[in-house]
Structure formats: C-alpha cells, structure tokens
Amino acid sequence: MSTPAARTASVRRATSESTIDLELNLDGSGVSRIDTSVPFFDHLLTAFAKHSLTDLTVTATGDTHIDAHHTVEDTAIVLGQAIRQALGDKAGISRYGDALVPLDEALAQAVVDISGRPYLVHTGEPAGYEFHLIGGHFTGALVRHTFEAIAFHAGITVHVNVVSGRDPHHIAEAEYKAFARAFRQAKALDPLVSGIPSTKGAL
C-alpha cells in the first residue's frame, strides 16, 4: 500500500510593501508559529491553524508604519497559494465543509467547497463594522478582505455569514473559527471517496 503524498507547501512572497514566508501542513495537528507584525491577525491565524488542524508557520514584515493593510493582504494571498499547492490534485478529499461557531454573543457560519472555483459570499457583519479598529490597527474591513484573498488564491468557494454579534473582536474570531472548522471538514481525506470528488473528474 503506497504512502499518501505529503500535503505540505512552502511559499515566499516579497514585494516593496511586504515580505512573507509561510509553511503549512494540511495533515497537521494545529501547531502554529505566527508573526505577521499585526498582533490581531496573528490571533486570527493562530485560531485558523488550531481549529482546522493545519500546522502553520508564518513570518511577515511590511510597511505597517503606513497601515496594516499590505502585510495582512499579502499574508492572506500567500496562505491561499499555499493551500492550493498543498491540496495537489484533491484526490480523496471530502470537498465540502460546513460549520456554525459561537463566541459569546457572536455566531458565525462558514461553508467551504474546495471547488477549483474562487468565490466569496460574505454577509451579516453589523453596519459600520468595517470601520472598527481591533487590536490597535486592524480594521474590521480586513476580515472580509482576507477571506477574499484566501478564497481567490486557494481556488475555493467560501460562504461566511455572521448570524449575530456585537463585539468586533468576537465577530472576527467567530468568523475565522467557523471558516477553520469548515475547511477542516472539506480538506479531510475521506476513505469512502475514490479519486477526485467531481463528476468532471477535476477540481
């Protein structure tokens, strides 16, 4: 019996705005070492790793003296690229995942399809949420923006809906944990799946 190929990836991205080094293992235990120089984003990525059972190492530096946007966006791009690389031909995966996650008063749902088609539907954040500063200089708008970058570069369909919530920190964390749990289901190797789970024969 052959040993399954390691579902790992290592990606580096360097621009005039940021430098990102990222390694991941989709079949890990949720161990992470995250240093993006944006503490609240470190918190979200740590939660993603833990709850998706993805080992994740990220080192990022950038022009955060201007704004957190470039470093956060570029890190999300690299995470998406690494996910796509590590998934390989997607043979044997469950493909779909769905999770509903609470964090105190906040409740978020995420649905993931590892489809090969990048798409994001993101709804339910309270009016004005995008303007909130969380953890100093991470704005609420970056939550949606990071999901866009991950979905586009990983080639996955992601639906995230905030069902309820008041505290900006809780809302963002619930969204990331829901995404992590849904992704965990979707990336899982299913012993009942033979080959690629698509009638087209490719994802």
N, C-alpha and C positions, 0 to 999 in steps of 0.2 A: 504494500500500500504506500503510495507516494505521500510525502510530507507536503502540506499546503504551503504555497509561496508566502513569504512574509509580507504582510500588508503594512509596509512602512514607507516613509518618504522623508526626504530632507530637501528643503528649498531655501534659497537665499535670494533676496531682492535688495538691490542697492540703487538709490536714486539721490538726487541732490537734496531731497527732503527727508529721507529716512534710510536706515539700513536694518533689514530684518533677517534673522537666521532662525529657522524653525525646523524641528524634527517631530515626527509623530509615529505612533504605532497604534493602528486601529484595533489590534487584539491585545491591548494592554490591560492594566488594572486601574487606570485613572490617576497614575502618578504624574505630577507636573512640576516644572520649574519655569516660572513665568516672570519675565522682567521686561515690560514694554516701555517703562518710564512713565506710564499713565496708570497710577495705582488702581483706580476703579476698574479699568479694563483688565488689569491683572486679575482682579477679583472675579470678573465675569468669565474669563478664560479658564481660570482655575476651577470654577464651577462646571464649565463645559467639559473639561477633561475628566473630572471626578464622576460626573453623572452619566457621561457617555462611555465610560471605561476606555478612554483613549489616553495613552501616555503622550504627554505633550511637553516639549521644551521650546521656549521662545525667548530670544534676546532681541530687543529692538531699541534703537536710538533714533532720534529725529529732532526736528525743529519745534519741539514742544514749547519753546520760549515764545513762539508765534501763536501756536494753537495746537491742541491735541489731535486735530482732525487728520493731518497727513500720516502720522505714525499709526494711529488707530486704523485708518482706512487701509494702509499698506499691509499692516499685520493681518487684517481680515482677508485681503486679497491672497496673501501667501498661505493662510490657513486653508482657503478654498482650493488653491492649487495643489497643496499637499494632500488634501482629502481625495481629490480627483486622481492624483498619482498613486496613492496607496490603495485605492479601490481596484485598480487594474481593470480587468475585463468584466468585473462584477459577477462572475460566475458563482452561484451558490448562495448569494445574499438573499435576505428576506425581502429587501427592496423598500417596503413600506413601514412607517412607524408613526405612532400617534401617542401623545402624552398630554395629560392635564395636571398641572403642578401648582399648588398653592404656596404662598409665602405670607403668612399672617393674613392681612386683609386682601392681598393681591392674589389673583388667579389667572394663569395663562395657559393657553392650549397651543400646541405645535403639532403639525402633521408634516412628515417628510416623505418624499418619493425620490429615490435615487434613480432618476429617470434618464439622465443624459440631457435633459432639457432644463436650462436655468430659468427659474421663475420664482418670484416672491409675491405673496399676498400678505400684507401686514396691516392689521386693523385693531381698533379698540383702545389705543392709548388715549388718556384724557386730553381734552383741548388744552393747548399750551405746553404739553409735556415736553415737546422738542426744545423748549427754551430753558428748561430746568438745568441747573448746574449740579452735578452729582459728584461728590468726592473732589471738589475743587475746580476742575476744568474739563470734565467730561460732560458734554451736553446730552440731553435726552434724545436729540436728533440722531446721535451716533448709534443708538441701539438699532434702529431701522437700517441705517446706512451700513452697519457691519453685516447684518443679515443679507442685504443686497449683494455685498461684495463676496461673502462666503458662497451664497447660492449660485451666483453667476460663474465664479471661478471653479467651483466644485462640479458644476453641471447638475444641480439638483433642484427639485421643486420644493419650496418651503412655504407653508402657511402658518402664520403666527397670529393669534388673536388674544388680546388682553380682555378677559371676561369681566374682571373688576380690579380695582386698585386705587390707592390714594397716595401712598408714599412712593416717590420716584425711584428710590433705591430698591424697594421691594418689587416694583413693577419690572424694572430691568432684570433683576436677578431671577424672578419667576419666568420671564421670557427665555432667558438663557438656559435655565434648568429644564424647562419644557422642551426646548429645542434639543438639548443634550439627550434627554430621555427618548425622544422620538428618533433621533439619529442613531442612538444605541440599538434600537429595535431594527431600524432599516438596514444598518451595516452588518448586522449579525449574520453569521453563516448558518443556514438552515439545512439540516441533514435531509429534509424532505425535498429540497429544491435540487433539480438536476440541470446543470448548465446555467444559462442566463435567463432570469425570470422575466421574459418578454416574448410575446408572440412574434415579434420582429426578429428575434434572435440576437439583438444587440441593444445595449443601453448606453 
